[in-house]
Amino acid sequence: MVKRLKSEVPTEEAYEATKKKVAGFKAAYATIMYFTDTDIVKQLEHDFPLYADNFATWAEQAQGSAQLNTWVALANNGIGANLQHYNPIIDELVSDAFDIPQNWQLRAQMPFGSIEAPAQDKDYMDRTSQFKVFM
């Protein structure tokens, strides 16, 4: 995977940072990979044509729910995790390495393990413009 990512980063400095980041993922206990079975989505679109335009969106929402709930369950048990999206760059490598069916679409990767440091604040996020409250 690290070799594959080399062609995607703009500089040697960025590649070194990428290698360091991936080494941290490799040091995790394991990685959960999240897939969408596109055959099921297509079947639901076929079976329920009135809602066909929604099933891809609902599949993504289900992914988010599964990822968030898994992350919370890990955190509640003192296990650290982070969510990565190296897809589609690594899709073929993952498919070949783990004999993944062609109709499974990789959506995210969640390395998990010990908590080496607390999560850092996201000071680049402007909370005043991210949410609106209507009363």
Backbone as a chain_set.jsonl record, in Angstrom:
{"seq": "MVKRLKSEVPTEEAYEATKKKVAGFKAAYATIMYFTDTDIVKQLEHDFPLYADNFATWAEQAQGSAQLNTWVALANNGIGANLQHYNPIIDELVSDAFDIPQNWQLRAQMPFGSIEAPAQDKDYMDRTSQFKVFM", "coords": {"N": [[0.819, -1.182, 0.0], [1.929, 1.232, 0.772], [3.807, 1.659, -1.237], [2.072, 1.966, -3.396], [0.807, 4.348, -2.709], [2.793, 6.211, -3.091], [2.788, 7.29, -5.668], [0.731, 9.04, -5.486], [1.18, 11.189, -3.818], [2.417, 14.551, -3.612], [5.122, 15.325, -3.116], [8.437, 14.311, -2.04], [8.751, 14.76, 0.653], [6.088, 14.777, 1.534], [5.507, 12.136, 0.96], [7.151, 10.794, 2.79], [5.888, 11.574, 5.16], [3.455, 10.307, 4.745], [4.265, 7.62, 4.751], [5.033, 7.393, 7.427], [2.586, 7.818, 8.709], [1.077, 5.611, 7.763], [2.596, 3.562, 8.849], [1.933, 3.848, 11.512], [-0.733, 3.016, 11.391], [-0.323, 0.384, 10.717], [0.764, -0.57, 13.044], [-1.394, -0.911, 14.64], [-3.857, -2.894, 16.478], [-5.55, -4.217, 14.75], [-7.356, -3.775, 11.639], [-10.484, -2.61, 10.746], [-12.394, -3.098, 7.919], [-14.681, -1.457, 5.907], [-17.334, -2.233, 3.801], [-19.58, -1.838, 1.028], [-22.109, -3.801, -0.237], [-22.718, -3.806, -3.401], [-24.405, -5.237, -5.06], [-26.614, -5.806, -3.481], [-27.615, -3.243, -3.035], [-28.313, -2.551, -5.68], [-30.256, -4.525, -6.119], [-32.237, -3.783, -4.276], [-32.899, -1.307, -5.376], [-34.073, -2.194, -7.733], [-36.202, -3.778, -6.719], [-37.752, -1.957, -5.323], [-38.779, 0.392, -6.924], [-39.926, 2.943, -6.597], [-38.404, 4.118, -4.62], [-35.891, 3.985, -5.612], [-33.906, 5.906, -6.296], [-32.907, 6.592, -3.854], [-31.479, 4.557, -2.568], [-28.639, 4.295, -2.818], [-27.757, 6.527, -1.394], [-28.86, 5.914, 1.1], [-27.399, 3.634, 1.663], [-24.867, 4.733, 2.064], [-25.431, 6.267, 4.316], [-25.989, 4.213, 6.107], [-23.462, 3.094, 6.249], [-22.064, 5.177, 7.556], [-23.405, 5.142, 10.015], [-22.756, 2.562, 10.962], [-19.966, 2.797, 11.125], [-19.61, 4.922, 12.965], [-20.933, 3.884, 15.249], [-19.364, 1.629, 15.752], [-16.907, 2.846, 16.321], [-17.591, 4.296, 18.637], [-18.251, 2.151, 20.349], [-15.731, 0.911, 20.551], [-14.284, 3.031, 21.738], [-15.677, 3.275, 24.159], [-14.708, 1.078, 25.412], [-12.122, 1.66, 25.943], [-10.443, 1.608, 23.731], [-8.582, 2.869, 21.102], [-9.238, 4.436, 17.923], [-9.261, 5.29, 14.421], [-10.575, 6.774, 11.467], [-10.157, 6.057, 8.119], [-9.809, 6.854, 4.63], [-8.661, 5.55, 2.163], [-9.53, 4.537, -0.112], [-10.534, 5.148, -3.456], [-7.988, 4.333, -4.054], [-6.6, 2.129, -2.956], [-8.231, -0.005, -3.494], [-8.022, -2.184, -5.387], [-5.71, -3.494, -4.479], [-6.516, -4.305, -1.892], [-8.695, -5.924, -2.549], [-7.435, -7.981, -3.987], [-5.631, -8.954, -2.031], [-7.29, -9.942, -0.01], [-9.216, -11.465, -1.201], [-11.703, -10.296, -1.993], [-15.103, -10.03, -2.898], [-16.148, -8.898, -6.155], [-18.383, -7.256, -6.173], [-18.354, -5.937, -3.774], [-17.814, -2.851, -2.427], [-15.216, -0.974, -1.256], [-15.374, 1.242, 1.42], [-14.302, 2.492, 3.702], [-11.607, 2.464, 6.141], [-10.757, 1.321, 9.353], [-8.36, 1.503, 11.519], [-7.537, 0.136, 14.692], [-6.598, 0.223, 18.154], [-4.303, 0.566, 20.886], [-4.502, 3.588, 22.822], [-2.453, 6.052, 22.091], [-2.114, 8.753, 22.365], [-4.182, 11.52, 23.322], [-6.935, 12.569, 21.241], [-6.403, 15.299, 19.05], [-7.433, 18.744, 19.202], [-9.508, 20.188, 16.724], [-8.657, 22.834, 15.5], [-8.953, 24.209, 13.168], [-11.517, 24.206, 12.426], [-14.422, 26.068, 12.077], [-16.72, 26.486, 14.248], [-18.916, 28.16, 14.419], [-19.928, 28.503, 11.897], [-20.586, 25.988, 11.051], [-22.88, 24.841, 12.064], [-26.364, 25.392, 12.414], [-28.898, 26.572, 14.455], [-32.286, 26.348, 14.84], [-35.067, 27.712, 16.354]], "CA": [[0.0, 0.0, 0.0], [2.802, 2.404, 0.842], [4.351, 1.859, -2.588], [0.981, 2.465, -4.238], [0.518, 5.728, -2.34], [3.885, 7.099, -3.509], [2.423, 8.005, -6.893], [-0.387, 9.938, -5.208], [1.582, 12.342, -3.011], [3.103, 15.485, -4.509], [6.553, 15.536, -2.867], [9.104, 13.286, -1.239], [8.438, 15.082, 2.054], [4.727, 14.283, 1.769], [5.563, 10.673, 0.948], [7.717, 10.375, 4.075], [4.823, 11.745, 6.152], [2.478, 9.247, 4.47], [4.846, 6.364, 5.238], [4.97, 7.42, 8.893], [1.175, 7.656, 9.07], [0.683, 4.228, 7.476], [3.282, 2.714, 9.833], [1.106, 3.911, 12.714], [-1.894, 2.149, 11.164], [0.167, -1.002, 10.72], [1.047, -0.934, 14.432], [-2.668, -1.12, 15.331], [-4.223, -4.294, 16.733], [-6.142, -4.704, 13.499], [-8.097, -2.756, 10.899], [-11.814, -2.975, 10.259], [-12.661, -2.539, 6.594], [-16.117, -1.31, 5.672], [-17.695, -2.431, 2.4], [-20.978, -1.846, 0.614], [-22.42, -4.832, -1.23], [-23.444, -3.068, -4.43], [-25.471, -6.088, -5.604], [-27.791, -5.623, -2.63], [-28.152, -1.91, -3.329], [-28.974, -2.646, -6.992], [-31.463, -5.342, -5.965], [-33.233, -2.952, -3.61], [-33.356, -0.323, -6.37], [-34.965, -2.928, -8.629], [-37.388, -4.257, -6.002], [-38.534, -0.833, -4.821], [-38.469, 1.466, -7.879], [-40.351, 4.244, -6.093], [-37.327, 4.635, -3.773], [-34.619, 3.582, -6.228], [-32.907, 6.983, -6.251], [-32.439, 6.809, -2.481], [-30.762, 3.445, -1.943], [-27.194, 4.565, -2.723], [-27.602, 7.458, -0.27], [-29.136, 5.179, 2.331], [-26.258, 2.737, 1.902], [-23.805, 5.559, 2.642], [-25.852, 6.597, 5.672], [-25.797, 2.995, 6.908], [-22.014, 3.011, 6.484], [-21.719, 6.132, 8.607], [-23.943, 4.647, 11.283], [-21.939, 1.415, 11.391], [-18.632, 3.277, 11.487], [-19.696, 5.7, 14.2], [-21.267, 3.0, 16.37], [-18.186, 0.811, 16.032], [-15.93, 3.733, 16.948], [-18.07, 4.56, 20.002], [-18.098, 0.911, 21.124], [-14.304, 0.772, 20.843], [-13.909, 4.078, 22.698], [-16.266, 2.928, 25.463], [-13.9, 0.0, 25.978], [-10.751, 2.138, 26.083], [-9.68, 1.273, 22.535], [-8.512, 3.987, 20.171], [-9.489, 4.141, 16.517], [-9.386, 6.421, 13.512], [-11.242, 6.387, 10.229], [-9.36, 6.413, 6.949], [-10.462, 6.665, 3.331], [-7.654, 5.404, 1.117], [-10.221, 4.055, -1.289], [-10.381, 3.94, -4.25], [-6.576, 4.103, -4.393], [-6.138, 0.803, -2.527], [-9.294, -0.996, -3.71], [-7.54, -3.39, -6.076], [-4.781, -4.178, -3.578], [-7.31, -4.944, -0.834], [-9.478, -6.987, -3.178], [-6.53, -9.098, -4.29], [-5.03, -9.494, -0.81], [-8.265, -10.595, 0.863], [-10.2, -12.173, -2.019], [-12.966, -9.573, -1.799], [-15.982, -10.123, -4.075], [-16.156, -7.713, -7.016], [-19.528, -6.402, -5.875], [-18.131, -5.248, -2.514], [-17.109, -1.593, -2.64], [-14.544, -0.501, -0.045], [-15.806, 2.597, 1.763], [-13.453, 3.1, 4.728], [-10.769, 1.577, 6.929], [-10.672, 1.805, 10.73], [-7.369, 0.875, 12.392], [-7.845, 0.33, 16.107], [-5.589, -0.307, 19.073], [-4.101, 1.332, 22.118], [-4.552, 5.044, 22.68], [-1.09, 6.555, 22.327], [-2.248, 10.158, 22.748], [-5.569, 11.955, 23.12], [-7.217, 13.225, 19.962], [-6.102, 16.728, 19.067], [-8.515, 19.626, 18.813], [-9.55, 20.592, 15.313], [-8.754, 24.286, 15.593], [-9.226, 24.771, 11.852], [-12.957, 24.148, 12.208], [-15.162, 27.208, 12.57], [-17.972, 25.926, 14.755], [-20.033, 29.088, 14.252], [-20.494, 28.391, 10.551], [-20.872, 24.598, 10.737], [-24.188, 24.425, 12.553], [-27.383, 26.417, 12.606], [-29.952, 26.12, 15.361], [-33.541, 27.046, 14.618], [-35.977, 27.495, 17.488]], "C": [[0.87, 1.256, 0.0], [3.395, 2.698, -0.534], [3.299, 2.448, -3.51], [0.711, 3.938, -3.949], [1.59, 6.705, -2.804], [3.508, 7.917, -4.738], [1.322, 9.043, -6.658], [0.013, 11.188, -4.436], [2.499, 13.241, -3.835], [4.613, 15.615, -4.327], [7.122, 14.377, -2.059], [8.825, 13.508, 0.249], [7.038, 14.571, 2.42], [4.703, 12.764, 1.801], [6.135, 10.14, 2.263], [6.669, 10.503, 5.182], [3.76, 10.659, 5.987], [2.992, 7.907, 4.983], [4.764, 6.282, 6.759], [3.539, 7.18, 9.365], [0.731, 6.206, 8.883], [1.368, 3.265, 8.453], [2.508, 2.713, 11.153], [-0.129, 3.029, 12.583], [-1.483, 0.679, 11.252], [0.438, -1.493, 12.139], [-0.236, -1.181, 15.233], [-2.888, -2.601, 15.601], [-4.72, -4.941, 15.45], [-6.803, -3.519, 12.804], [-9.427, -3.338, 10.457], [-11.978, -2.323, 8.897], [-14.162, -2.566, 6.362], [-16.39, -1.377, 4.168], [-19.193, -2.246, 2.223], [-21.131, -2.931, -0.428], [-23.305, -4.175, -2.284], [-24.535, -3.908, -5.086], [-26.75, -5.934, -4.783], [-28.437, -4.269, -2.902], [-28.909, -1.947, -4.653], [-30.263, -3.454, -6.901], [-32.579, -4.548, -5.294], [-33.774, -1.879, -4.559], [-34.358, -0.963, -7.333], [-36.283, -3.287, -7.949], [-38.315, -3.127, -5.549], [-38.279, 0.403, -5.698], [-38.881, 2.862, -7.404], [-39.235, 4.922, -5.287], [-35.938, 4.414, -4.364], [-33.536, 4.653, -6.127], [-32.307, 7.192, -4.873], [-31.496, 5.736, -1.957], [-29.252, 3.653, -1.844], [-26.917, 5.508, -1.556], [-27.827, 6.736, 1.049], [-28.014, 4.211, 2.667], [-25.099, 3.512, 2.535], [-24.163, 5.951, 4.077], [-25.677, 5.395, 6.601], [-24.321, 2.792, 7.216], [-21.612, 3.929, 7.632], [-22.199, 5.672, 9.967], [-23.102, 3.496, 11.82], [-20.565, 1.871, 11.865], [-18.659, 4.026, 12.81], [-19.983, 4.805, 15.395], [-20.105, 2.081, 16.732], [-17.143, 1.632, 16.775], [-16.332, 4.014, 18.399], [-17.905, 3.314, 20.877], [-16.635, 0.675, 21.483], [-13.885, 1.778, 21.917], [-14.45, 3.773, 24.089], [-15.512, 1.806, 26.157], [-12.423, 0.361, 26.048], [-9.853, 1.808, 24.903], [-9.737, 2.457, 21.58], [-8.751, 3.531, 18.744], [-9.422, 5.428, 15.716], [-9.952, 5.909, 12.203], [-10.449, 6.926, 9.05], [-10.151, 6.125, 5.677], [-9.391, 6.653, 2.24], [-8.249, 4.806, -0.149], [-10.566, 5.257, -2.176], [-8.927, 3.568, -4.568], [-6.144, 2.673, -4.079], [-7.128, -0.318, -2.833], [-8.781, -2.291, -4.324], [-6.582, -4.183, -5.192], [-5.525, -4.939, -2.484], [-8.083, -6.125, -1.392], [-8.62, -8.215, -3.447], [-6.001, -9.758, -3.021], [-6.014, -10.326, 0.007], [-9.378, -11.308, 0.11], [-11.604, -11.596, -1.819], [-13.823, -9.725, -3.061], [-16.008, -8.81, -4.859], [-17.294, -6.745, -6.691], [-19.426, -5.714, -4.509], [-17.293, -4.003, -2.79], [-16.53, -1.118, -1.304], [-14.926, 0.956, 0.211], [-14.893, 3.268, 2.785], [-12.645, 2.017, 5.433], [-10.643, 2.187, 8.327], [-9.622, 1.012, 11.509], [-7.743, 1.142, 13.847], [-6.782, -0.329, 16.956], [-5.491, 0.544, 20.317], [-4.147, 2.822, 21.81], [-3.181, 5.581, 23.068], [-1.08, 8.007, 22.768], [-3.711, 10.548, 22.558], [-5.73, 12.607, 21.749], [-6.956, 14.713, 20.088], [-7.336, 17.52, 18.67], [-8.384, 19.973, 17.337], [-9.727, 22.105, 15.281], [-9.01, 24.953, 14.248], [-10.726, 24.765, 11.54], [-13.632, 25.355, 12.847], [-16.549, 26.739, 12.978], [-19.167, 26.86, 14.524], [-20.666, 28.973, 12.868], [-20.861, 26.957, 10.183], [-22.287, 24.177, 11.099], [-25.105, 25.628, 12.663], [-28.46, 25.807, 13.49], [-31.171, 27.004, 15.114], [-34.485, 26.713, 15.751], [-37.368, 27.938, 17.128]], "O": [[0.572, 2.225, -0.697], [3.473, 3.856, -0.945], [3.598, 3.33, -4.315], [0.414, 4.698, -4.871], [1.329, 7.904, -2.902], [3.862, 9.091, -4.843], [1.021, 9.837, -7.549], [-0.747, 12.156, -4.404], [3.269, 12.753, -4.662], [5.318, 15.974, -5.27], [6.389, 13.577, -1.478], [8.681, 12.55, 1.008], [6.841, 14.001, 3.493], [3.96, 12.17, 2.583], [5.647, 9.14, 2.788], [6.573, 9.632, 6.047], [3.228, 10.151, 6.974], [2.239, 7.142, 5.585], [4.462, 5.226, 7.314], [3.309, 6.425, 10.31], [0.078, 5.641, 9.76], [0.776, 2.257, 8.84], [2.438, 1.689, 11.831], [-0.53, 2.369, 13.542], [-2.211, -0.153, 11.794], [0.352, -2.691, 12.411], [-0.17, -1.615, 16.383], [-2.206, -3.456, 15.037], [-4.353, -6.068, 15.117], [-6.805, -2.402, 13.321], [-9.486, -4.418, 9.87], [-11.727, -1.128, 8.742], [-14.823, -3.579, 6.594], [-15.765, -0.674, 3.374], [-19.974, -2.469, 3.148], [-20.373, -2.98, -1.396], [-24.507, -4.01, -2.075], [-25.497, -3.353, -5.617], [-27.849, -5.935, -5.338], [-29.661, -4.164, -2.99], [-30.024, -1.432, -4.743], [-31.257, -3.105, -7.538], [-33.737, -4.635, -5.703], [-34.968, -1.58, -4.545], [-35.36, -0.35, -7.7], [-37.354, -3.119, -8.533], [-39.522, -3.326, -5.412], [-37.634, 1.352, -5.255], [-38.25, 3.853, -7.771], [-39.131, 6.148, -5.272], [-34.93, 4.631, -3.692], [-32.37, 4.333, -5.897], [-31.305, 7.894, -4.733], [-30.776, 5.98, -0.988], [-28.644, 3.221, -0.865], [-25.955, 5.313, -0.812], [-27.072, 6.924, 2.003], [-27.713, 3.994, 3.842], [-24.43, 3.007, 3.436], [-23.297, 5.965, 4.952], [-25.263, 5.55, 7.749], [-23.965, 2.367, 8.315], [-20.912, 3.518, 8.558], [-21.483, 5.798, 10.96], [-22.774, 3.465, 13.006], [-20.06, 1.393, 12.88], [-17.82, 3.787, 13.679], [-19.351, 4.947, 16.442], [-19.892, 1.791, 17.91], [-16.56, 1.161, 17.752], [-15.485, 3.97, 19.291], [-17.464, 3.416, 22.021], [-16.333, 0.278, 22.609], [-13.215, 1.42, 22.885], [-13.761, 3.988, 25.086], [-15.663, 1.608, 27.362], [-11.57, -0.514, 26.194], [-8.634, 1.734, 25.053], [-10.812, 2.982, 21.289], [-8.495, 2.378, 18.399], [-9.515, 6.523, 16.271], [-9.813, 4.73, 11.879], [-10.114, 8.11, 8.999], [-11.038, 5.271, 5.653], [-9.236, 7.619, 1.492], [-7.545, 4.595, -1.137], [-10.87, 6.32, -1.635], [-8.676, 2.592, -5.276], [-5.402, 2.068, -4.852], [-6.885, -1.467, -2.467], [-9.08, -3.376, -3.826], [-6.639, -5.412, -5.163], [-5.196, -6.088, -2.188], [-8.122, -7.196, -0.786], [-9.026, -9.344, -3.171], [-5.929, -10.985, -2.943], [-5.622, -11.303, 0.645], [-10.374, -11.713, 0.71], [-12.555, -12.317, -1.517], [-13.318, -9.565, -4.172], [-15.901, -7.733, -4.273], [-17.168, -5.541, -6.917], [-20.336, -4.976, -4.13], [-16.188, -4.098, -3.324], [-17.266, -0.89, -0.344], [-14.814, 1.799, -0.679], [-14.721, 4.486, 2.747], [-12.947, 0.827, 5.341], [-10.451, 3.393, 8.478], [-9.936, -0.025, 12.093], [-8.204, 2.23, 14.193], [-6.148, -1.302, 16.549], [-6.464, 1.162, 20.749], [-3.87, 3.254, 20.691], [-2.804, 5.561, 24.239], [-0.161, 8.45, 23.457], [-4.403, 9.968, 21.722], [-4.772, 13.128, 21.178], [-7.256, 15.317, 21.117], [-8.177, 17.045, 17.907], [-7.284, 20.038, 16.789], [-10.833, 22.597, 15.057], [-9.262, 26.157, 14.202], [-11.146, 25.268, 10.498], [-13.43, 25.628, 14.03], [-17.444, 26.615, 12.142], [-20.305, 26.398, 14.443], [-21.835, 29.318, 12.698], [-21.398, 26.727, 9.1], [-22.831, 23.251, 10.499], [-24.668, 26.738, 12.968], [-28.875, 24.665, 13.29], [-31.096, 28.231, 15.17], [-34.68, 25.541, 16.072], [-38.28, 27.837, 17.949]]}, "num_chains": 1, "name": "protein.A"}
